[in-house]
């Protein structure tokens, strides 16, 4: 039984190498392009970082809801926005906040 497994492995390796060499013979840049394509897909995305200036620190608020009960506060802050709104959420399930964000976009 061990002899059959070894033979199967030898044949499988020879087959895979044959296919790889055949592909390489048809298109020598195939593997280079494949590796470059994979490395581009794995590259680290560029993340924008925003620094809050000392002047605007008093205008920045942090609020956790629903436990903190600050849904109306968040909705009011969204309504007051004049230029942009930056939101970081794990999940969005509050109807008032969702509606306010949608209305602010329009």
Backbone bond lengths (Angstrom), bond angles and torsions (degrees), N, CA, C in turn:
res aa  C-N    CA-C-N  psi(-1)  N-CA   C-N-CA  omega(-1)  CA-C   N-CA-C  phi
1 X - - - 1.454 - - 1.529 110.88 -
2 X 1.337 116.19 -40.20 1.457 120.31 -179.66 1.524 110.57 -63.14
3 X 1.315 116.54 -37.39 1.462 121.64 179.72 1.528 110.91 -63.64
4 X 1.355 116.97 -39.77 1.465 121.11 179.35 1.528 110.72 -65.39
5 X 1.335 117.13 -41.65 1.466 120.75 179.40 1.516 111.10 -63.29
6 X 1.333 116.92 -42.46 1.459 120.66 178.43 1.523 110.86 -62.31
7 X 1.319 116.83 -42.02 1.463 121.23 179.74 1.532 110.12 -64.12
8 X 1.332 115.84 -42.30 1.460 120.24 179.00 1.531 110.43 -61.75
9 X 1.321 116.86 -44.16 1.464 121.18 179.28 1.522 110.34 -62.86
10 X 1.325 117.53 -43.16 1.468 121.03 178.94 1.524 111.04 -60.90
11 X 1.322 116.54 -44.76 1.467 120.74 -179.57 1.533 110.22 -65.99
12 X 1.328 117.11 -40.93 1.472 121.11 179.86 1.518 111.16 -62.82
13 X 1.329 116.89 -44.92 1.462 120.84 179.32 1.522 110.49 -63.67
14 X 1.324 116.92 -42.90 1.465 120.56 179.00 1.533 110.53 -62.37
15 X 1.328 116.61 -40.50 1.461 120.86 179.53 1.531 110.78 -64.20
16 X 1.331 116.69 -47.21 1.467 120.87 -179.18 1.522 110.62 -62.57
17 X 1.326 117.09 -43.79 1.466 120.25 177.41 1.524 111.23 -62.80
18 X 1.324 116.72 -39.44 1.463 120.64 178.20 1.520 111.94 -62.49
19 X 1.321 116.36 -43.15 1.467 120.46 178.17 1.525 110.05 -63.84
20 X 1.348 116.67 -45.14 1.464 120.49 -179.57 1.525 111.18 -61.99
21 X 1.322 117.16 -43.51 1.466 120.36 178.71 1.525 111.25 -66.20
22 X 1.322 116.78 -36.67 1.467 120.51 177.20 1.517 111.65 -63.53
23 X 1.321 116.10 -43.37 1.469 120.14 177.80 1.520 109.83 -64.21
24 X 1.331 116.29 -44.37 1.460 120.66 -179.03 1.530 110.81 -63.15
25 X 1.337 116.92 -38.35 1.463 120.92 179.34 1.516 112.24 -64.89
26 X 1.318 117.01 -36.10 1.462 121.43 179.87 1.529 111.88 -75.79
27 X 1.335 116.43 -37.08 1.464 121.09 -176.73 1.526 108.42 -145.35
28 X 1.318 118.15 93.30 1.469 121.23 -176.13 1.531 114.00 -59.92
29 X 1.317 117.90 -23.66 1.465 120.55 -179.15 1.527 112.94 -90.66
30 X 1.332 117.67 2.70 1.466 121.10 -174.99 1.524 112.13 -57.27
31 X 1.324 117.14 -51.27 1.463 120.42 -176.01 1.527 111.51 -71.23
32 X 1.329 117.25 -35.86 1.463 120.27 177.00 1.523 109.85 -63.12
33 X 1.327 116.71 -45.69 1.469 120.74 178.39 1.525 111.30 -63.32
34 X 1.324 116.36 -39.46 1.458 120.87 -179.98 1.525 110.62 -63.87
35 X 1.328 116.86 -44.13 1.469 121.17 179.31 1.524 110.30 -65.75
36 X 1.329 117.62 -43.90 1.468 120.72 179.08 1.524 111.32 -62.75
37 X 1.321 115.89 -39.40 1.459 120.72 179.79 1.529 110.14 -64.36
38 X 1.324 117.20 -42.88 1.470 121.24 179.10 1.521 110.61 -66.03
39 X 1.340 117.00 -41.53 1.462 119.04 -177.65 1.524 111.18 -68.20
40 X 1.333 117.80 -31.52 1.463 120.11 176.09 1.521 110.65 -68.18
41 X 1.337 115.76 -37.88 1.458 119.76 -179.98 1.525 111.25 -68.66
42 X 1.330 117.51 -27.40 1.456 121.40 -178.38 1.521 113.23 -93.42
43 X 1.325 117.45 -1.13 1.456 119.28 -177.53 1.528 110.26 -65.10
44 X 1.297 115.81 150.00 1.458 122.08 -177.15 1.529 109.38 -72.07
45 X 1.328 116.94 127.89 1.464 118.52 179.02 1.519 110.61 -67.10
46 X 1.310 115.13 147.72 1.456 120.19 178.29 1.526 108.85 -80.17
47 X 1.304 116.06 125.73 1.457 121.75 -178.85 1.518 108.57 -109.21
48 X 1.312 115.92 129.33 1.461 119.87 177.88 1.524 108.80 -79.67
49 X 1.301 115.74 136.19 1.455 121.58 176.81 1.520 108.29 -114.36
50 X 1.295 116.38 134.32 1.449 121.32 178.90 1.522 108.74 -115.76
51 X 1.298 116.45 126.31 1.458 121.47 176.01 1.517 108.85 -96.20
52 X 1.312 114.60 133.60 1.457 119.61 179.31 1.519 107.68 -88.95
53 X 1.314 116.06 118.99 1.465 120.06 -178.86 1.526 109.99 -68.00
54 X 1.320 115.54 159.76 1.466 120.72 -179.85 1.525 111.44 -59.79
55 X 1.334 117.42 -34.24 1.461 120.63 -178.53 1.522 112.43 -67.52
56 X 1.323 117.06 -32.98 1.459 119.06 -175.36 1.525 113.08 -97.29
57 X 1.325 119.06 -0.54 1.466 120.26 -179.99 1.527 112.04 -59.74
58 X 1.303 117.17 -33.18 1.468 119.36 179.97 1.526 111.48 -71.32
59 X 1.326 117.18 -14.74 1.462 121.38 -178.54 1.527 112.33 -95.77
60 X 1.325 117.63 -1.83 1.457 121.66 -177.45 1.521 109.30 -98.24
61 X 1.333 116.22 131.44 1.462 120.83 179.53 1.518 109.66 -127.50
62 X 1.308 114.97 149.38 1.463 121.24 175.43 1.513 107.33 -120.31
63 X 1.320 115.43 134.64 1.455 119.22 -177.85 1.518 108.76 -146.93
64 X 1.316 116.42 136.00 1.457 121.33 178.33 1.523 107.95 -114.61
65 X 1.296 116.08 128.02 1.451 120.31 -178.08 1.528 108.35 -134.59
66 X 1.294 121.94 152.13 1.447 130.05 10.77 1.533 115.80 -84.19
67 X 1.339 121.58 -20.10 1.467 117.39 -174.92 1.524 113.78 -56.47
68 X 1.329 117.71 -35.62 1.464 120.24 -177.68 1.524 111.91 -79.11
69 X 1.313 117.17 -13.49 1.460 121.01 178.86 1.512 113.88 65.91
70 X 1.306 117.98 39.08 1.468 120.14 -176.03 1.526 112.44 -112.96
71 X 1.316 117.01 30.28 1.463 120.91 -179.70 1.529 111.79 -59.93
72 X 1.323 117.14 -46.55 1.475 120.45 -179.12 1.526 111.18 -65.60
73 X 1.340 116.74 -36.57 1.462 120.28 177.74 1.529 110.15 -61.16
74 X 1.330 116.46 -45.10 1.472 120.93 179.89 1.527 109.92 -62.95
75 X 1.337 116.96 -45.75 1.470 120.75 179.87 1.528 110.83 -60.61
76 X 1.330 117.32 -40.63 1.473 120.50 178.51 1.525 111.37 -65.16
77 X 1.320 117.22 -39.96 1.462 120.61 179.29 1.529 110.87 -65.48
78 X 1.319 116.27 -38.54 1.472 120.12 177.39 1.526 109.69 -64.12
79 X 1.336 116.71 -43.32 1.472 120.72 178.67 1.525 112.06 -61.80
80 X 1.321 117.90 -31.65 1.470 122.11 -178.35 1.531 112.91 -78.86
81 X 1.311 117.54 -15.26 1.471 120.58 -175.71 1.518 110.57 -59.63
82 X 1.325 115.52 134.93 1.464 120.75 -178.99 1.523 112.72 -105.72
83 X 1.319 117.20 -32.48 1.462 119.82 -173.15 1.529 113.33 -121.95
84 X 1.321 116.86 -49.33 1.463 119.43 -175.84 1.522 110.53 -151.47
85 X 1.333 114.56 159.45 1.463 121.74 178.51 1.525 107.35 -132.31
86 X 1.313 117.07 124.70 1.459 122.42 176.11 1.520 107.59 -111.50
87 X 1.322 115.89 124.06 1.456 120.99 -176.43 1.517 108.99 -128.51
88 X 1.319 115.91 135.88 1.460 120.66 172.70 1.518 106.71 -120.93
89 X 1.329 116.57 118.20 1.463 120.36 -177.46 1.518 110.23 -134.75
90 X 1.307 115.25 151.11 1.464 121.09 172.80 1.519 108.71 -90.59
91 X 1.290 115.63 -39.83 1.455 121.66 177.92 1.521 108.54 -152.52
92 X 1.308 116.66 150.90 1.463 120.06 -178.14 1.520 107.35 -121.22
93 X 1.337 116.19 107.49 1.458 119.27 -179.25 1.527 112.99 -129.55
94 X 1.318 117.59 -3.65 1.457 120.22 -179.30 1.525 109.93 -85.47
95 X 1.328 116.12 122.83 1.471 121.14 -175.99 1.527 112.22 -65.61
96 X 1.337 117.73 -39.91 1.465 120.59 -178.18 1.530 111.30 -65.04
97 X 1.325 116.81 -46.36 1.470 120.26 179.76 1.527 110.64 -65.49
98 X 1.324 116.79 -42.63 1.469 120.77 179.63 1.526 110.74 -61.11
99 X 1.323 117.12 -47.45 1.468 121.45 179.74 1.524 111.08 -62.53
100 X 1.332 116.68 -41.33 1.464 120.46 -179.82 1.525 111.03 -64.43
101 X 1.330 117.09 -41.10 1.473 120.22 177.55 1.527 111.35 -64.43
102 X 1.323 116.40 -41.87 1.472 119.98 179.11 1.525 110.14 -63.47
103 X 1.325 117.14 -44.16 1.470 120.78 179.18 1.523 111.54 -64.91
104 X 1.323 117.59 -35.53 1.468 121.04 179.46 1.520 111.42 -66.67
105 X 1.322 116.78 -29.88 1.464 120.54 179.72 1.519 110.87 -70.70
106 X 1.303 117.26 -30.74 1.469 121.60 -176.03 1.470 111.55 -79.98
